């Protein structure tokens, strides 16, 4: 059950990333997140209160607060990367890093890495190199964008670890409290650094839908972590680029050169290998 829930969260995350990245290209990542995060927080709070009961404890406050701070950084970096580079390249890089981080955290906690896990991490590194290659004019991506995607993936992996470390009887309260913490941080960033909010032409439907889907994915992932091992559900959840890549290919007609395409495929293979190794 945990693996199935983790896969469901990965699909939902992938759709939310596609919609959020598309909206960020039109309105800027900070403005998009300032609207999508409160929308998602409200919906997730409704689920926590009425549909998925759980205990709201001190541990929830600690892990939720940590997840909220890390999550705000992660999603900000991700949307910034998605607004600057092809979704079919950015998403797989973040997924590889997000899947690898829980493996390393487990290693620090005393767990051992299997040969398959080591192979998956090696494939992940090669994939990043291949995806970074620019040949011709197709699907160019700067090293700055690659760096943003890697940093976002690391933060997402830490976020998954925080959510997955919450008490088993907390329902979706950790994800809910974390979403509100992230919301406050993002709104503060908007007030301090962003340009004035312009309502005219703002992609409201796209932004609100992406926020709700992203929040629901967080809640489903917390449920998955309560029903399975974190090292397994985290890497299963990191398969979210599959949905993003398919949507970008079908709807945006994004094209990748052969070397980059090989890198994308290897990145997805690495994420799948890490999931099997956990």
N, C-alpha and C positions, 0 to 999 in steps of 0.2 A: 504493500500500500504506500509506503514512504517513497519508493522509486517512482510509482505512477503519479503521485502528487508532485514530486519534484519535476517530472517531465511536463506536467500540466503547467507548473509555474514557469518553466523555461519557455514554453510556447507563448504564454501570456506576456512574459517579459519581452520576447522577441517582437511581438506585435506592437507593444507599447513603445519600444525603442524606435521602431520604424516610424510610428506616428509622431512621437516626440522629436525625433531627428528631423523629420520633414517640417514640422512646425517651427523648430529652431532655425531653420534656414530662412524662414519668412519673418520671424519676429525676434530672433535672438534667444539663446538658451536661458538667460536669467529671467526674462519676462515670461517665457514659457513655463519654467519651473515654478515661478511665483504664483501662477494660476493653477497648474496641474497638481502640485503637491497639496494645497489646501483641499482641492476637490477630492483627491484620493484619500486624504486623512479623514474627511467627513464620512465617506462611504465605509472605510475600514473601521471607524468608530462604531458605526451602525452594526456592522457584523460582530464586533467584539461585545457589544452590549446586548444584542437581541438574538443572534443566530449561533454564535460559537462562544459559549460561556467559558470563562477561565478565571484564575486567581490573579489579582493585581497585587503584586508583592514588591518588597524592596529590591529583590533580584531583577524583577521586570524593569524597575526604574533604572538600575545600573546598566543592564544589558541593552535596554531600549535607548537610554541616553547615549551610550557608546555607539550603537548602531545608527542613531539619528545623526550624530556628528560625522561619522564616517560616510554614511549614505549620502548626505548633502554634498560632500566633497566628490564622491564617486559619480553621482549623477550629473553634477556640474561639469566634471571633466569629460564624461561620456557624451553629453549633449554638445559640448564645445567641439569635441573630435568629430562627431557626426555632422555638425554644421560645416566642417572644413574639408572632410574627406569622404570618399565613397563608403556607403554603409556596408557594402559587401567586403570591405577590407577592415574597417574600424571594428565592427562587431566581432569577427572571429578572433582578433588580437585580444580584445578585452575578455573574451570567453576563455581563451587559453590561460591567461593570467588568473582569472577568477577561479578556474578549476584547479590550478596548481597551488594556489595559496593555502587552501585547507589541507592539502597533502603535506606541505611544509610545516604548517601549524601542528598537524598530527605527529610529525617527526620530532618536533621540539618537545611535545608532550610525552615522548617515549615510544611512539609507534614506529614500526619498521616499514620501509618502502620495498615493495615487491619489484622483481625484475621488469614486470609489465609497467609499473608506475614510472620507473626510471626511463624506460623506453618512451613512454608518453610524454614525459617532460623534455626529453631530447628532441622528439618530433615537434614539440611546441616551440622550442628555440629555433629550429630550422625553419619552421613556418613563418615566424616573425621576420627572419632574414629574407625569405622569398617574397613575402608580401611587401616588403620595403623596397624591392627592386622596381625601378622605373625604366621601362623600355618603350620607346615610342611616345605617342601623345595620349594613349588610352589610359584612363583610370590612374592618372598621376596622383601621388600622395607625398606630402613633404615629411621629412624626418620629425618635424615639430608635431605633426598630427599623429605619427606613429608613437611618439613619446607620450602624448596625451592619452592615446588608447591604452598603452601599457600601464600608465599611472592609474587610469580609471579601472583597469582590470584588477590591479593589486588592491585598490580600495574596495571594489566589489567583493573580492575574495575575503577581505577582512570583515566586511559587512555581513556576509553569509555566515562567517564564523561566529560573530556576535549574536546574530539572530538564532543560530543553531545551538548556542550555549545557554539559551533561556530555559527556565523551568518547564518540565513536561506538562504541568497542569495549568499553564498560563494562557492557553487558547491562542488568540492572535494579539494579545495585549502588548507583547514586546514589539511586534511589527507596528502596531498602532501608535504606541507612545513614541517609537523611533520616528515614525512619519511626522508626528507633530513637532518633534524636536528639529527635524530637517526643515520643516515648513518655516519655523521661526527663524532659523539661520538664513534660509534663502530669501525671506522677506527683508531681513536686516541687510543682506548684501544688496538687494534691489534698491533699498532706500539710500544706502551709502554710496554705491558706485555706479549703478545703472542709469541709463538715460530715462527721461520721463516716460511713463507708460502711455502709449497711444492706442486707444480703443479701435479707431477706425482701421479696418482691414485686418484686425487681429483674428487668427484662426481659432476661434473659441471652441467649436465642436471638436476639432482635432486635438486641441490641447487638453480639454477636460476629459475626453475619452482616453487619451494616453495616460493621464494622471490616475484615473480610476482603474484602468487595467494594470498599471504598474503597482498600485497599492494592493490590488487583489492578488497579484503574483507574489508580493511579499508575504501576505497572510497565508497563502497556500504553501509557500516555502516553509514558513514556521511550523505549520501542521505536518509537513513532510519530515522535518527534522525531529519532530516528536515521535514519529513512527518508524524512523530508520536511522542508521548511523550517519553522523554529520559528513564524514569523509565521502560517503556515497551520494547522499542527496545534494551536497554542494556541487560536486562535479556534474551530476545529472542536471541540476539547475543551470549550470554554465553552458548548456547546449542551446541557449536562446538565440544565437546568431542564425540558426537554421531558418527560423521563421523570418528574421530580418532580411537575410540574403535572398530568400525566395520572393518576398514582397518587393524588394528593391529591383530584382531582376525582372519580375512580371510587370510592375506598375511604373517603375522609373526607367526601365530599359538600360540599367547600368551595365557596362561592358568592362571586362577585365582582360589584361593581356595574359599570355599563356603562363608566364612565370608567376604572376600574381594569382592567377586561378589555381595553379598548383599549390601555392602557399595557403590559399583559402581552404582548399580540400584537405591539405595536411593539417591545418589548424583544427578543422572539424574532426578529423581522424584522431588527432591528439586529445581533444576533449573527450571523445568517445572512449579512447584507450584509458584515460585517467579514470573515467567512470567505472570501467570494468575492473580496474586494478584495485579499486578501493574496497 
